[in-house]
Amino acid sequence: MGSPLPHARSRYGPVTTDPFGVRLRSLSHPRRTVGGVANLWPGQYAGSLQSEVDFPSYVSGYVDGEGCFTVSISPRPTIRVGWEVRPSLSVSQNQDRSEVLLRMQEYFGCGTIRPDRSDKTLKWETRSLPVLVARVIPHFKAYPLLSGKRQDFELFVSVCMRMTRSEHLTRSGLREIVRLAAQMNPSGKRGYSPARIIDSLVEMKA
């Protein structure tokens, strides 16, 4: 078996060979990778991380950890079905790291940043359906989430698309949206249970 090559390089950046002959590359490969630098030998050059920042991918990774896709449903007597549907994306961060939220606000070109008194953090949030459909959803389709939050995103997209067709303003459409929203954020708190909302729709006069 050959000895490791701690400083070998190729057109893809620094490489090494492990004892079993497997060639490994670092983050300096032109393609964006997941998980950072893998299996580098001590002292091996990993390239400049600063020059490798891919902000769209960073946004998706950040939302994967600190973001939340939400569909809130609350009473609204002025609406025919009696309930208002509000989809939103929010991201929280400590107040001393607000620059991340400012960059995110600038990147999407929307949303507000406000204090969250419940946990003493700052929160960036966007609720505009047209903006969610035109800017936010396309981003996460191009730069997918990697955690279980991806399922929440897919349900979120389904709700938003139904709302663009005004299905949230009909009893049958709202029932389906309630069903989809109930599958999101299972550990989160809900102001009104899905059963209560659906029961109110059943009792409503045609």
Secondary structure in CASP SS format (residue, H / E / C, confidence):
PFRMAT SS
TARGET T0000
AUTHOR 0000-0000-0000
METHOD secondary structure of the structure
MODEL  1
M C 1.00
G C 1.00
S C 1.00
P C 1.00
L C 1.00
P C 1.00
H C 1.00
A C 1.00
R E 1.00
S E 1.00
R C 1.00
Y C 1.00
G E 1.00
P E 1.00
V E 1.00
T E 1.00
T E 1.00
D C 1.00
P C 1.00
F C 1.00
G C 1.00
V C 1.00
R E 1.00
L E 1.00
R E 1.00
S C 1.00
L C 1.00
S C 1.00
H C 1.00
P C 1.00
R C 1.00
R C 1.00
T C 1.00
V C 1.00
G C 1.00
G C 1.00
V C 1.00
A C 1.00
N C 1.00
L C 1.00
W C 1.00
P C 1.00
G C 1.00
Q C 1.00
Y C 1.00
A C 1.00
G C 1.00
S C 1.00
L C 1.00
Q H 1.00
S H 1.00
E H 1.00
V C 1.00
D C 1.00
F H 1.00
P H 1.00
S H 1.00
Y H 1.00
V H 1.00
S H 1.00
G H 1.00
Y H 1.00
V H 1.00
D H 1.00
G H 1.00
E H 1.00
G E 1.00
C E 1.00
F E 1.00
T E 1.00
V E 1.00
S E 1.00
I E 1.00
S E 1.00
P E 1.00
R C 1.00
P C 1.00
T C 1.00
I C 1.00
R C 1.00
V C 1.00
G C 1.00
W E 1.00
E E 1.00
V E 1.00
R E 1.00
P E 1.00
S E 1.00
L E 1.00
S E 1.00
V E 1.00
S E 1.00
Q E 1.00
N E 1.00
Q H 1.00
D H 1.00
R H 1.00
S H 1.00
E H 1.00
V H 1.00
L H 1.00
L H 1.00
R H 1.00
M H 1.00
Q H 1.00
E H 1.00
Y H 1.00
F H 1.00
G C 1.00
C C 1.00
G C 1.00
T E 1.00
I E 1.00
R E 1.00
P E 1.00
D E 1.00
R C 1.00
S C 1.00
D C 1.00
K C 1.00
T E 1.00
L E 1.00
K E 1.00
W E 1.00
E E 1.00
T E 1.00
R C 1.00
S C 1.00
L H 1.00
P H 1.00
V H 1.00
L H 1.00
V H 1.00
A H 1.00
R H 1.00
V H 1.00
I H 1.00
P H 1.00
H H 1.00
F H 1.00
K H 1.00
A H 1.00
Y C 1.00
P C 1.00
L C 1.00
L C 1.00
S C 1.00
G C 1.00
K H 1.00
R H 1.00
Q H 1.00
D H 1.00
F H 1.00
E H 1.00
L H 1.00
F H 1.00
V H 1.00
S H 1.00
V H 1.00
C H 1.00
M H 1.00
R H 1.00
M H 1.00
T H 1.00
R C 1.00
S C 1.00
E H 1.00
H H 1.00
L H 1.00
T C 1.00
R H 1.00
S H 1.00
G H 1.00
L H 1.00
R H 1.00
E H 1.00
I H 1.00
V H 1.00
R H 1.00
L H 1.00
A H 1.00
A H 1.00
Q C 1.00
M C 1.00
N C 1.00
P C 1.00
S C 1.00
G C 1.00
K C 1.00
R C 1.00
G C 1.00
Y C 1.00
S C 1.00
P H 1.00
A H 1.00
R H 1.00
I H 1.00
I H 1.00
D H 1.00
S H 1.00
L H 1.00
V H 1.00
E H 1.00
M C 1.00
K C 1.00
A C 1.00
END
